[in-house]
Amino acid sequence: MLQASFGSQHPSSDARKVADWALRSHDNRQAAFIIIDKRAARLYVLDEAGRLRGSTSVLLGAAHGDDTVPGIGQRAISEVRPGERTTPAGRFLAERGHNGRGEDVVWVDYDAGVSIHRVLTSNPGERRLARLASPVLADKRISYGCINVPVAFYETYIRPMFARQPAMVYVLPEVKSVDEVFAMAASPQR
């Protein structure tokens, strides 16, 4: 039976369950993949065999929830209300692209405007670097829904992973159960 190896990391049972399922079902397309555990504000990069390659703390959407507001990706960011700033849960075929500022990002859900990108530090009052380093989970909730990672982690793990092809990103739910979000008997359609 295929099982993911998280090395010295201690992922949640949900993170382990989804990683093992992705490997057993080949849902990961036999390629490297990412697990984002919203409850732990943690991102794991696993290779095609399910071996941990890197892990980091992340910043997530300011609002708790697992669903995206319909049409949110077509709105100006200034029109997104605080309760709508969720990082959606689910299975996503993510790919590299560029945001509105021309920066390279990994689009997790392009239609909803959700990406994995380098941590933004343009607003010092948000203290995003301090929030990334903080052990307090509430500190990790600041974005409009995007997943912010440290710059060095993005350059070392995320950017190279998506340089040639899309890859699966599994965003674990925080309100719903993993079984509600991931149809583990068969690959969900997204």
C-alpha positions in Angstrom: 0.0 0.0 0.0 1.4 3.4 -1.0 1.8 5.8 1.8 3.2 9.4 1.9 6.3 10.0 4.0 6.4 13.2 5.8 9.8 12.6 7.4 10.2 14.4 10.7 7.0 16.5 10.1 3.8 15.7 12.0 0.9 16.4 9.6 -2.7 16.1 10.6 -4.5 12.9 10.1 -6.5 14.6 7.3 -3.3 15.7 5.5 -1.9 12.2 5.7 -5.3 10.7 4.6 -5.5 12.9 1.5 -1.8 12.4 0.6 -2.1 8.6 0.9 -5.3 8.7 -1.2 -3.7 10.8 -3.9 -0.8 8.3 -4.2 -2.9 5.2 -4.1 -5.5 6.5 -6.7 -2.8 8.2 -8.8 -4.9 11.3 -8.5 -1.6 13.2 -8.3 -1.0 12.1 -11.9 2.2 10.4 -10.6 3.8 13.8 -10.2 4.8 16.0 -7.3 1.9 17.6 -5.5 1.0 20.0 -2.7 -1.2 19.6 0.4 -2.4 22.8 2.2 -3.7 22.1 5.7 -5.8 25.3 6.5 -6.4 24.2 10.1 -2.6 24.1 10.7 -1.8 26.9 8.2 0.9 24.6 6.7 1.9 23.7 3.2 3.6 20.4 2.2 5.4 19.7 -1.1 5.6 16.0 -1.8 7.3 14.4 -4.7 5.8 11.9 -7.1 6.4 9.0 -4.7 4.8 11.0 -1.8 8.1 11.9 0.0 8.2 15.3 1.7 10.4 17.8 -0.2 9.5 20.9 1.8 7.1 22.3 4.3 6.3 25.8 5.4 3.9 28.0 7.4 1.5 29.9 5.1 -0.8 32.9 5.3 -4.4 32.2 4.2 -7.7 34.0 3.6 -8.8 36.2 6.4 -12.3 34.5 6.5 -12.9 31.0 7.7 -14.8 28.8 5.3 -14.3 26.3 2.5 -16.2 27.8 -0.4 -15.5 30.6 -2.8 -18.2 33.3 -3.3 -19.5 32.9 -6.9 -18.0 35.5 -9.2 -15.5 36.8 -6.7 -12.7 36.6 -9.2 -14.3 39.1 -11.5 -14.6 41.8 -8.7 -12.1 44.4 -7.9 -10.2 43.5 -4.7 -11.6 46.6 -3.0 -15.1 45.1 -3.5 -14.3 41.9 -1.6 -15.9 42.0 1.8 -14.1 40.7 4.9 -16.4 37.6 5.2 -15.7 36.7 1.6 -12.0 36.4 1.9 -11.8 32.6 2.0 -9.2 30.1 0.8 -11.3 27.5 -1.0 -11.0 23.9 -0.1 -10.7 21.2 -2.8 -8.7 19.5 -5.4 -7.1 21.9 -8.0 -5.0 21.4 -11.0 -2.8 24.4 -10.5 -0.5 26.1 -13.0 2.0 28.9 -13.2 0.9 32.2 -14.5 1.1 35.9 -13.7 -1.0 38.1 -11.5 -2.3 41.7 -12.2 1.1 43.1 -11.1 2.9 40.9 -13.6 4.5 38.7 -10.9 4.7 35.0 -11.5 2.3 33.0 -9.3 0.8 29.6 -9.2 -2.9 29.8 -9.9 -4.8 27.4 -7.7 -8.3 28.6 -8.7 -7.8 31.2 -11.5 -11.6 32.0 -11.8 -11.7 32.8 -8.1 -8.4 34.8 -8.2 -6.7 32.4 -5.7 -3.0 31.7 -6.1 0.1 30.6 -4.2 2.6 33.5 -4.2 5.5 35.0 -2.4 4.5 36.8 0.8 3.5 40.4 0.2 5.2 43.0 2.3 4.0 46.2 0.6 1.9 47.2 3.5 4.1 47.2 6.6 1.0 47.5 8.9 0.0 44.0 8.0 3.2 42.5 9.4 3.0 39.5 7.0 6.6 38.3 7.7 6.0 38.4 11.4 2.6 36.6 10.9 4.4 33.8 8.9 6.8 33.3 11.7 4.2 33.4 14.5 3.1 30.1 16.1 -0.4 31.6 16.6 -2.9 30.3 14.0 -5.1 33.4 14.1 -2.1 35.4 12.9 -2.1 33.4 9.7 -5.4 34.8 8.5 -4.8 38.0 6.5 -5.1 37.4 2.8 -8.0 37.8 0.4 -7.9 34.1 -0.2 -4.4 33.6 -1.7 -1.8 31.4 -0.1 1.3 33.4 0.9 4.6 31.5 1.3 8.1 32.8 2.3 10.0 34.1 -0.7 12.9 31.6 -0.3 10.4 28.7 -0.1 8.6 29.9 -3.3 11.9 30.1 -5.2 13.2 26.8 -3.9 10.1 24.6 -4.1 7.0 26.2 -5.7 8.5 27.9 -8.8 10.6 24.9 -9.9 7.7 22.5 -9.3 5.4 24.4 -11.7 8.1 25.4 -14.2 7.2 22.8 -16.9 3.7 21.5 -16.0 0.6 21.9 -13.9 0.4 19.9 -10.6 -2.3 19.0 -8.2 -2.9 21.1 -5.1 -5.1 19.7 -2.4 -6.5 22.4 0.0 -7.9 20.7 3.1 -11.2 22.1 4.5 -11.5 23.8 7.9 -15.3 23.7 8.3 -16.4 20.7 6.2 -15.0 17.2 6.6 -12.3 15.9 4.3 -14.8 13.2 3.1 -17.3 15.9 2.1 -14.7 17.8 0.0 -12.7 14.9 -1.5 -14.6 11.9 -3.1 -11.8 9.5 -2.3 -13.5 6.5 -3.9 -13.1 8.3 -7.2 -11.3 11.4 -8.4 -13.5 14.5 -8.0 -14.0 16.7 -11.0 -12.7 20.3 -10.8 
